[in-house]
Amino acid sequence: MKSIIVAFGACLLASPVLAQSAPQPLPMPAPIAAPKDTPYPGTLKLFVDATDLEHRIFQVRETVPVAGPGPITLLYPEWLPGNHSPRGPIKDLAGLIVTAGGQRLEWTRDPVNVFAFHIDVPDGVKELDLQFQFLSPTATNQGRVVMTPEMLNLQWNAVALYPAGHFTRQITVEPSVRLPAGWSFGTGLETASTSDGVTAFKPVSFETLVDSPMFAGRWFKRIDLDPGGRSPVNINIVADGPENLDISAKEIAAHRALVVQADKLYGARHYDHYDFLLALTDRMGGIGLEHHRSSENGTEPGYFTDWDKMAPERDLLPHEYTHSWNGKFRRPADLWTPTYATPMRDSLLWVYEGQTQYWGYVLAARAGLLTRQETLDAIALTAAAYDTRVGRSWRALEDTTNDPIIAQRKPIGWVSWQRSEDYYSEGQLIWLDADTLIREKTGGKRSLDDFARAFFGVDDGDWGVKTYQFKDVVEALNAIVPYDWEGFLKTRLDGHGPGAPLDGLARGGYRLVYTDEPTGYFRDREALRKLTDLTYSVGMALASDGHLRAVQWEGPAYKAGLAVGDQIVAVDGLTYSAERLKTAIKGAKGPAAPIQLIIKSDDHYRVVEVAYHDGLRYPRLERIDGTRDRLGEILTARK
């Protein structure tokens, strides 16, 4: 009997699944046709009515030619260039009706890829007629607002479907738009005709269409930034009101100098014309997006009229302009995709965005958009932010290139620990390190300028896409000066600190220090962001009402039990104000009592003590005596 029991028990142990249900997966649906690099037969026609300002709705009519009967799949763009992630606003597409010859055809959404719509085309049908709406957000909790009574941002990817089975560069489309009466617009598209309030554009590939957004508005100004140049460069500005369009000759000159300095840096242009699109608004949602022949940028209404307060905004256009070379023309091979349904891989964003961030500040300084001191103060802030990024102890910089897909720019609670898209600004520090190293090794005869011209400035006039991989970056650096560039980059991309890569600062002739007074740039940044930034003292940043916007991981505020979302309502027994908190921090310096705060968390109140005694601390750069000012040389305009 004992042997039977033992055998039965062994059987149960060996086959635990016999005692419970065990489902098997259903077969997946048939795959969507893979894209081929062959022309799509016929030309799509796309018409957008953008006049419903009250409801903020874009009405769309689209005609898709078909080769014959049978199944066809139409795709809504999902993986969007410049977003580096699957952020196509599919939730805002509504009212889709498909007809052919007046007969309605039913569509079926793919159960796996919800961006795909399947349609059976009957015999005798030569084209499909589509009608739908893009229900743009009417409030910020729905997404980015793209239409206001004064302006709109038409992103063609949001208002178009395209047929599966072909590279998007092989699909031709004729776009047209109706705008509110009296409005003007800027776009990278070329106008074919205007009639009865409808503007028709010249046929382009679907790829070029998506890469050519439009800003349109009631209050509009266009300025030639390269008079008499070899290819047109204009800035197209829409604004909340006419007062925002008061632009001085000095400000225009600085933007024209940007075009000049970029020409001197890259030695080539990868566009036949370029249109900066700039929205001066606090009503339409902000944006900073790159395109091959245009930018797509939103900034403060006072960008021009409050020029002296806008230093933290003035690297934006140099950054996006640089992307015409770095990101659009030269693009990481794993980031380029043949369609907007193909997943992107973001492993080289530390080049795509990191070096663009570097040149954005450098070109801003060389053009006079930023003064030398403003640029140094901006670099100090970047150095401090990433030197205190304690999350590097577990997460290497290279892994942050996955963040556009992981977080999709949604708010996170512990940025200093989780890390975010750090490849931008820590990438900037790596490229400063590389630039100063090249200068040191060549006695100032060569620099990262030479890399930019050799890597991004090839094939003048070509505005296609030339891809690259990591090995190509290493080879191009070695062609400038032989060095272990692979080891240099890998150490900085895969390392865990401590601290940020600040060798470029020291080699450039500067060190990061902290003082009890903020720089002018730091103050302007606080004002624009409507916050009080005490990251480098008590380890937190606060909104004007005392709500915590950021808390430094394991900093004094963290150790006191504070988190993002908490609100400081009192400081040392008195009602909260930013100045009162700063006074308390100064008063607690040395062997003093801790700072006492009353904290509101939802409906709960509590008293906490912050044990911090080192006073106010703000970052700035300090010259290292007896060293060459290589950083100053980098920021000097090219003749």
Secondary structure, 3 states (H helix, E strand, C coil): CHHHHHHHHHHHHHCHHHHCCCCCCCCCCCCCCCCECCCCCCEEEEEEEEEECCCCEEEEEEEEECCCCEEEEEECCCEECCCCEECCCHHHEEEEEEEECCEEECEEECCCCCCEEEEEECCCCCEEEEEEEEECCCCHHHCCCCECCCEEEECHHHHCCEECCECHHHCEEEEEEECCCCCEEEECCCEEEEECCEEEECCEEHHHHHCCCEEEECEEEEEECCCCCCCCEEEEEEECCHHHHCCCHHHHHHHHHHHHHHHHHHCCCCCCCEEEEEEECCCCCCCEEECCCEEEEEECCCCCCCHHHCHHHCCHHHHHHHCCCECCCEEECCCCCCCCCCCCCCCCHHHHCHHHHHHHHHHHHHHCCCCHHHHHHHHHHHHHHHHCCHHHHCCCHHHHHHHHHHCCCCCCCCHHHHCCCCCCHHHHHHHHHHHHHHHHHCCCCCCHHHHHHHHHCCCCCCCCCEEECHHHHHHHHHHHCCCCHHHHHHHHHHCCCCCCCCHHHHHHCEEEEEECCCCHHHHHHHHHHCEEEECCCCCEEEECCCEEEEECCCCHHHHCCCCCCCEEEEECCEECCHHHHHHHHHHCCCCCCCEEEEEEECCEEEEEEECCCCCCCEEEEEECCCCCCHHHHHHCCCC
